[in-house]
């Protein structure tokens, strides 16, 4: 493992990094045994032959009441995108699921695009409509589209165009669901235009995603920022905050809107980004973001600042009340800092209605037990932890899936489970959504999207506090990661 600096050259550009810190010791007890899992879908697309058949990757999810919708790529291509986007919905808190595939986007389901990528899920309470934002790929002429469901996520309409243009990437959608907000019913989609200096854009809808205002380019005020992987979130007062990677510095920055998406602030620093390159697996340190009932915003990402010589990644947490000032990153104590474990691809959720020191947080993530593993020996697992006190302390981890061999995963600029995964609450219990690759004796994959059969409720037993410590700078070099 070596440290690398994130420099942008192409769209899903790069991450990287340096820096290390003095080890700290607190850690939770040994992991709890795995709960039973539920497979949510399977790939039906045996053609086209260039796709990696029987692969499902990169899930996002959103919950509202007892309904949860997740969306994911189906039939991943090596060189970007997938044959289509799949979805799975529960309307009874996870007791049963309905699944299917979005119509009208790719040629596999009656649409014009060759491929689809980057699904992101939202719900617009003001208009009672579920939304999935998707990148529709026809090389050289991508389109950003939004699929709509007006029956609780059980059937989906042909997509509504947001915009068309070359080199679009990494879209994310969110809606203002606070009835007292001045912008209740506004939905926002973030995306970037890849190539060269990636520019971040925001588009706004006020009619349930039936139409979208022209996208607004974020003003960098002369700063050399390469933006990728943003996740907008809406505070109860209607302020929209967008944490996003600046691949050039490297750093996490954030920008915001206080006027319903009419204008957006210049990005400000959230935290320096320090990442150890994950061996053989595509795992960019994009932020995973959520907000509590008071408006406090939580951001989790993979970072090596607490590891000696930056040898592997922890998951770290920063919070903000206003999207302008952020707390120093703290280490989530998944295991002792002296271990060789590597943690990445977090999916964060905050239980609705909780806030401050009583906010309940849930976190699903992938990890290697040993970051020094080789491509042939790496063992990939999925785990879950939660916090009952706003991220100040965390329960011991619960192993959900794995270990998996990398050869059983799709390949796309590295072995691939997605550039992100997701967690969503139903009541006091949480569901994680993640890709699992099962052993394959032949050339056909068996990689699909899973969740737990029942929600994961807060863990019991001793809590481990988060950790802080100094950061020591280190050398850097360039790293590039494929797009879509």
N, C-alpha and C positions, 0 to 999 in steps of 0.2 A: 504494500500500500504506500502511496506517496501523495504528497500534498500538491494541489494544483490551483491556479487562479482561474476564475471563471471569466473568460473573455468571449465576446460574442462574435461569431462569424456567421452563423446560420440561425435559423429560427429557434429551435428548441435549444438554444445554445447552451451552453456550458456552465459548468459549475466548477467551483474549484476552491483552491484554497490552501491554506496554510494554518499556521498557528496552533499552539498547544498550550496546555495549562497544567499547573501542579495538580496531581491526583487528589481526590477527596474520597472519603470512604463510605458513607452511609448507603445502605441498600436494603431492598425488601427481602423477605424470605424466599425460599424456593418456589417455583411456579406451581399453580394449581392444575390438576389434570384437565384434559381437553373435554369440552362439551360436545354433544352431537351436532352435526352440521346439516344444513339444507342446501342442496344444489338448486339454483334458481332458474337455470336455462341450459340449453345445449345448442351448439352450432348446427344449423340445418343446411349450410351452404357448402356442398361438396365441390361446386365449381364457383368461381374460376380456379383453375389448378394452381395458379401462382400464389394464391392465398394459403396461409397455414391453416388447413381445415381442422376443426374441433378445437379452436382457441377462442376464449372469451377473456377480455382483459379490461383494465382501467375503469372501475365502477365509480360513479358518484351517486349520492342519494340525498333525499330530503324527506322530512316527516312533518305532518300537520295532523294533530289529533291522533287517531288510530291508523291513519293512512301513511304508508311509506312507499315511495317510488325510487327505484334504482335504475340507472341506465349504464350501458357498457358497450365496448367494441366487440364485434362478433366476426371471426375470420380475419385475424390480423395478417397484414402484409409485412414482409421484411423491410420494405423501403418506405413505409408510411401508410397510415390509415387502415381501414378494415372494410370488409365486404358490406357491412351494415351496422346499425346500432340496435342492440337488444334492450328490452326493459322488463322489469318484474315489479308487481304492485301487490301490496297487502292492504286491505281495508279493515282488517280485524286484529290489528296489533301483532301480526306475524304468525297467526295460527294457520293461515292458508295464503297461497300466492297465486297470482295470475301472471302469465308472461307472454311475450310476443316480440315483434320486430317492427321498427318504425317504417311506415309507408312513405313513398314518394320522395325519398332522398337519393338513394343509389339505384343503379340499374337492377340490382338484385330484388328490389321491391317497388318497381314501377317508376323510379325517379331518373333524373338525368345524370347524376354524378357517378364517377367511377368508384369512389370510395368515401368513407365517412370516418370522422375521428372526434376526439375530445368532447364526449357527452357531459353535460352539466345540467342538474335538475333543480327546479324551483317550483314554488307554489305561490300564486297570486290570490290572496284571500279576498281582496276587494272584488275581483271578477270571478272568483271560484273556478280557476283554471290552473291545471298542472302544465308545466313547461319543461321541455328538454332542448337546450341549446346544443347545436351540432355544427361542426365544420364539414361542409360538403366539398369533396376534393375532385376536381377535374383539372389535371395538371396545367398550371399556368393561368387558371381561372377559377380559384376557389370561391366558395360562397359561405357566408354565415347564415344559418337558418334556425328557426325555432319551431319545434313540433308542439302542438297543443292538445290537451285532453280536457273535455268538459264533463266527463262522467266519473271523476275520481281516479283517473289514471288507468282505466280499464280498456279504453280504446283511444286511438290517436289519429288525428287528422293529418292530411298532407301539410308539409311545412310552410311557414311564412318566411319569406326572405327578409333578412336584416340588411345585408349588403353583399356585393360581389367585388372581387378584385384578387390580384395575384398576391401570393405569399402571406395569407392570413394564417394565424396560429393561436393556440391556447386561449380559447374563449371560456368565459365563466359567467353564469347568470344568477341574479338574486332579485327578490322583490321586497318592497316595503309592506309588511303585514301588520303594522301597528295602527289601529283604527284612529288613534288620537294624533297621529303624525299628519303634518300638512301635506305630505306626499304619499299618503296611503294609496296603494294601487299602482305606484310607479314601479317598473321593473327595469333593471340595469344589466347590460351585458358588457363585459370587458373583453378585449382581444388585443393582439398585437399584429403589426405588419412586419413580417420577418425579412431578413436579409439586410446586411449593413447594420446600421444602428436601429434596432427594433424600436418602433414607436408604439406606445400604448394608446388605445382608443376606448371611449365609452359611448354606448348607444342607449337610448332611453325610450321606453314605451309607457303610455298611460292608459291603454285600452285593452289590457289583457293580452298583449303581444300580437294583436291583429295588425298593428303597424308600428314602425319604429322611426323616430326622428333621425336625421343625419348624424352620423357618428362624430364625436368631438375628439380631436387630437389633443393629447395631454401635453401641455407646455412645459418643457424641461428647463426653460429660462437659461439656455446656454450650457446646461450641464451635459456631459457626455454619458448618457444613460442608455443601456441596452436592456429593454424591459421584456420580461417573459414570465408566465406562470402566475398572473395576478388572481386574487380571490376577493371580490367585493363583498362587503357585509353592510347591513343597514342597522344603525342604532335606533332605539325607540323614538327619538325625536326627529328621525328622518335623515340624519347625517349619514352619508355613504362613505365608507372608508375602504381603501383598496391597498392592502399589502401586496408587494410584487417584487420579484427578483430583479436586481440590476446586475446583469452578468458581467459588466465591465469592471466594476470596482474591486472585487465582487461585494455585494451588499444586499440587504433587504431594505427597500424604501416604501413609503406609503404616500398616497395622495387622497384627497377627499372632496366631496361636494356637500354644501349646506343649503343648496337652492333647488333640489330636485333634479339634479343632473344638467342644469343649464350651463354651469361653469364648474371647473375643477381646479384645485390648487396645484402648485408646483410640488413635485415629490420632495419629501424630506427623509432623512435617514431614520430607519427603524433599528438596524443593527448591522455591523460588519458580518460578512458571511465567511465561515471557515468550515471547509468540508473536505473530508478524506474520500478519495475516489473509491466507490464501491466496486469490489472485484467482480468483473464479468457481467454484472447486472446493471441495466439502465435504471438509475434511481436518482433523478435530479432533486435538489433540496428545495422544491417549491414549498411555499407556506401553506399550512392548513389553518383555516380561520373560522372562528365563531364568536358570538356575542351573547352576553348574559342579559337578564331582564333589566338591569340598571344601565346598560349601555357599555359596560366594560368589554373591550375587544381582546380576544385571546389569539395568539399566533404561535404555532408550533412548527419547527422545522428540524432537519438533521444537521448536526454541527459537531465539529471535533475539538472545539476550544478547550474542553476540560480533559482531553486525553494527551498524555505525554507524547511529544513529537507528532501529534495529530494522526495517530495510527488508525483510529476508527471513529465512528460517529455515535454521539448520543442524540437524544431528542431534547431540544431546549424550548423554553417558553418565555415569551415576552407579552406584556399587556399594556393597554392604553385606555384612557378615558375619553380621548378626543382625536386620536389618529395623528396627533402632532408630536407629543412627547411619549416615549416608550420606556418601560422599565428595562434594566439590564437583563440579558438572557440568564435564566437559571436552568440548571440541569435537572431533568426529570429522572429520578433515581430508579431506573429499570433494573440495574445490577451494579455491582461495585465498579468504580471507575478504573480499577486495576485489571479488569477482565479484558479479553481480546474480542468481546462481542461488538458487532457493528449494527446500528439501528437506523432505519430509513423508511421513507414513504408513509408518514403519519396521516391518519384520518381523525380529526378532532371533532367532538360535539359537546355542546353545553346543554344541559337539561332545561327546557323552556320553563320559565317562571322562577328559576333560581338565580341568585345574584351575589356578588361580593364574596365575603368569607363563607357563605353558604352555597355558592354556586357549585353544582355537580358537573364534573367534566369526565368525559369518556374518550379513550384514545386507542385506536387500532393501528397496528404498525407491523412491518416486516423486520426480520433481523437475521444475521448470521451469528452463530455461536462463536465463530472464530474468523476474524477479519482477514487473517493471513492465509485462508484457504485458497486452493487453486480452482480453476474452472471445473475440473473433474471432481474435486472433493467438497466444494461449497455446499452447505446444507441450508436451505431457505425455510424459515418458519414465520408464522403469523401469531401475534400475541395481542393482549388487551389489558389495559390498566384503567383505573378510574381514580378520581380525586373528589372528596366530599367537601373541600374547603377552598374552592376557587383556585386550585392548582398549587396550594402551599405544601401539601403532602399527598402521597400516592399509595395505593394498595399494591400488594404483590401482584405480579403479572399472572395472567391466565393464558396458557398456551391454547390457541384455537386450531392451528393447522400446521402440518409439517412434522419433521423436516422433509423438504422436497429437493430433488436433484435438478440442477439447472437445465439439463438436457430435456427435461419434461415440460419446459416452458417455451412459449413462442420466442422468436428472435427478432429484434428490431433495434439495431444500433446497440446491442447488448441483449442478454436474456431479459424477457419482458413480462411483467405482470401489470404494468401501467405506469404512467407518470404520477398517478395519485390513486388513493383509495378513499374510503369514506366510512363515517359512523353517523348514525341517527338515533335519536331517542324516541321511544313510545312510552309515555308516562315516565316512571322512574327507571325503566329498563332501556338498555341500548342494544342496537344491532350494528355490528361491523359488517362491511361488504368488501370482499377481497377475492382475488383469483387464486385458485389452487390447481397445480399441475400434478396429476397422478401418474404413476409409472406407466411407461408405454413400451411394450416389447418390440414394436415395429415403428414405421414412419408416421403413423397417425397419432396426433396429440390427444390428450384427454385433459384439457385445461378449461375450466369453467368458473363461473362466479358463484360464490357460496356466502351464506350467512349462518348464524346459529339458529337452531330450531326454535329456541325460545330466547327472549331478550336477556341480556346480561345485567343483573342487578348489582348495586354497589357491593364491593367486596368487604369481607370481614377480616379481623386480625390486625396486626400492627401496621401503622402507616410509616412511610419513610419520607422525611422532609426533602424538599428541593435543595439543590446545592449551588453555591456561587463560588467564584474564585478568579484569580488573575488570568489574563490572556497574554501569551508570549508570542510575538510575531515570528514568522518563519519564511522560507523562500517560496517562490511561486512559479508556475508555468501555465501555459495555455491548455485548455481542454475543450473539445467540441462534442456535442451530443446531437443526434439526428432530430429532425423535426417530426411533427404530427404523431 
